[in-house]
Each structure stands twice: as C-alpha cells, then as structure tokens.
C-alpha cells in the first residue's frame, strides 16, 4: 500500500502545481490542469484512507511476535479497515488496484480465522506439569 501511495504521488506533474501561499508553514496549491488536480486529490484521499490501516498492520506484525492474541486481533481489525478504506476509495475514482487489495484482505481474514491459526494464537502457555505431547504440539 505504501508503494501505491508513492506511485500515486509520483504520477502527478508537479511542474503544473503552484504554491499560492506567501505565509510560512502554509501551503495553498493550485493548478490549471484538471487532470493534475484530480490526480493530486486522489493521492491525498488515498493517503488519508489508508494511513490508519497501514499503521495497524505494522503494529499487528509486532503484536504477532510479542503478544499473540492482541496481534491477531489487531491484524483482523486492520484487514477489516483496509477493506472499508478500499470501498470508500473505490466509490469516487474506481482505481484498478482496489480489487487486488480487497482480494488480499479477504484471504487474510479467512486465514486469520482458520482453525490452525486460531489454535496457535489462542493457546495459553502451559506449565510443565500440564504439558502433554498432544497438547503441546497442537494435535
């Protein structure tokens, strides 16, 4: 998703975009080219919609390593937010790259909810007296 954001911002013709603000710390952009304005708007909307899911996915990756249950929950929420952002982003400009992201999110949600992943994530740590070979190996 970060690569798509970079691609969207790189596809803008920045030579036609003009900063109209004279005040420091304030940016007011304008362009006479309608296509460039549409690309700029699309890139900004993509960044706004997908910023939270990207941060949650990074936290979910760390959560799987450190805290299994919370990482699983963060990953599930992040995938749901990614699909929601795709639906919102699709409504206006209908970009081609939304379909693979939605398909990936659906597959990840199915994988996260599979029996094997849930068994590993929700398994509590066993004391040595409780550990039996069939429980310890997940069979």
C-alpha positions as CSV (number, residue, x, y, z in Angstrom):
1,X,0.0,0.0,0.0
2,X,2.9,2.3,0.7
3,X,4.2,1.6,-2.9
4,X,0.8,2.5,-4.3
5,X,0.8,5.8,-2.4
6,X,4.3,6.6,-3.7
7,X,3.2,5.7,-7.2
8,X,0.1,8.0,-6.9
9,X,2.2,10.9,-5.8
10,X,4.9,10.2,-8.4
11,X,2.3,10.2,-11.2
12,X,1.5,13.9,-10.5
13,X,3.0,16.5,-12.8
14,X,4.5,18.7,-10.1
15,X,5.6,21.4,-12.6
16,X,2.0,22.4,-13.1
17,X,1.2,22.7,-9.4
18,X,1.8,26.2,-8.0
19,X,2.1,27.2,-4.3
20,X,0.0,30.4,-3.9
21,X,0.7,30.9,-0.2
22,X,3.2,33.6,0.9
23,X,2.9,32.7,4.6
24,X,5.5,30.3,6.1
25,X,4.1,27.0,7.2
26,X,1.0,27.3,5.0
27,X,0.6,25.6,1.6
28,X,-2.1,26.5,-0.9
29,X,-1.8,24.5,-4.1
30,X,-3.4,25.4,-7.4
31,X,-3.2,24.1,-10.9
32,X,-4.9,25.0,-14.2
33,X,-4.7,21.4,-15.4
34,X,-7.8,19.5,-14.3
35,X,-6.2,16.1,-14.7
36,X,-3.3,17.0,-12.4
37,X,-5.8,18.4,-9.8
38,X,-7.7,15.1,-10.0
39,X,-4.5,13.0,-9.5
40,X,-3.4,15.2,-6.6
41,X,-6.8,14.8,-4.9
42,X,-6.8,11.1,-5.5
43,X,-3.3,10.7,-3.9
44,X,-4.3,12.8,-0.9
45,X,-7.5,10.8,-0.4
46,X,-5.6,7.5,-0.7
47,X,-3.2,8.7,2.0
48,X,-5.9,9.7,4.3
49,X,-7.9,6.5,3.9
50,X,-5.0,4.1,4.1
51,X,-2.8,5.7,6.8
52,X,-4.6,4.0,9.8
53,X,-4.7,0.5,8.3
54,X,-1.0,0.6,7.4
55,X,-0.1,1.7,11.0
56,X,-2.4,-1.1,12.4
57,X,-0.8,-3.7,10.1
58,X,2.7,-2.7,11.3
59,X,1.5,-2.9,14.9
60,X,-0.2,-6.3,14.2
61,X,3.1,-7.7,12.8
62,X,4.8,-6.7,16.0
63,X,1.9,-8.0,18.0
64,X,2.2,-11.4,16.5
65,X,5.8,-11.6,17.6
66,X,5.3,-10.2,21.1
67,X,1.6,-10.6,22.1
68,X,-0.1,-13.4,20.1
69,X,-3.8,-12.7,21.0
70,X,-3.6,-8.9,20.7
71,X,-1.6,-9.2,17.4
72,X,-4.3,-11.5,16.0
73,X,-7.0,-9.0,17.0
74,X,-5.0,-6.1,15.5
75,X,-4.5,-7.9,12.3
76,X,-8.2,-8.8,12.0
77,X,-9.2,-5.1,12.6
78,X,-6.6,-3.8,10.2
79,X,-7.8,-6.1,7.4
80,X,-11.4,-5.0,8.0
81,X,-10.3,-1.4,8.0
82,X,-8.3,-2.0,4.8
83,X,-11.4,-3.4,3.1
84,X,-13.5,-0.5,4.4
85,X,-11.0,2.0,3.1
86,X,-11.0,0.3,-0.3
87,X,-14.7,0.5,-0.5
88,X,-14.7,4.2,0.3
89,X,-11.8,4.9,-2.0
90,X,-13.4,2.9,-4.8
91,X,-16.6,5.0,-4.8
92,X,-15.1,8.1,-6.3
93,X,-12.3,7.3,-8.7
94,X,-12.7,3.5,-9.3
95,X,-8.9,2.7,-9.4
96,X,-7.7,-0.7,-10.7
97,X,-5.6,-1.5,-7.7
98,X,-8.5,-1.8,-5.3
99,X,-9.5,-5.2,-6.5
100,X,-6.2,-7.0,-5.5
101,X,-6.2,-5.2,-2.1
102,X,-9.7,-6.4,-1.4
103,X,-8.9,-9.9,-2.5
104,X,-5.8,-10.0,-0.3
105,X,-7.8,-8.7,2.7
106,X,-10.4,-11.4,2.2
107,X,-7.8,-14.1,2.0
108,X,-6.0,-12.8,5.1
109,X,-9.3,-12.7,7.1
110,X,-10.0,-16.2,6.1
111,X,-6.5,-17.3,7.0
112,X,-6.7,-15.5,10.4
113,X,-9.9,-17.2,11.2
114,X,-8.8,-20.7,10.2
115,X,-8.7,-23.3,12.9
116,X,-5.0,-23.8,12.8
117,X,-4.1,-20.1,13.2
118,X,-6.7,-19.7,16.0
119,X,-5.4,-22.7,17.8
120,X,-1.8,-21.3,17.8
121,X,-2.9,-17.8,18.7
122,X,-5.3,-18.7,21.5
123,X,-3.2,-21.4,23.0
124,X,-2.2,-20.4,26.5
125,X,1.3,-21.2,27.8
126,X,1.3,-24.4,29.6
127,X,3.2,-25.3,32.8
128,X,5.5,-28.3,32.7
129,X,3.0,-30.4,34.7
130,X,0.2,-29.6,32.3
131,X,2.1,-30.1,29.1
132,X,1.3,-33.4,27.4
133,X,2.7,-34.2,24.0
134,X,-0.6,-34.0,22.1
135,X,-1.5,-30.6,23.6
136,X,2.0,-29.1,23.2
137,X,2.1,-30.0,19.5
138,X,-1.5,-28.8,18.8
139,X,-2.8,-32.3,17.8
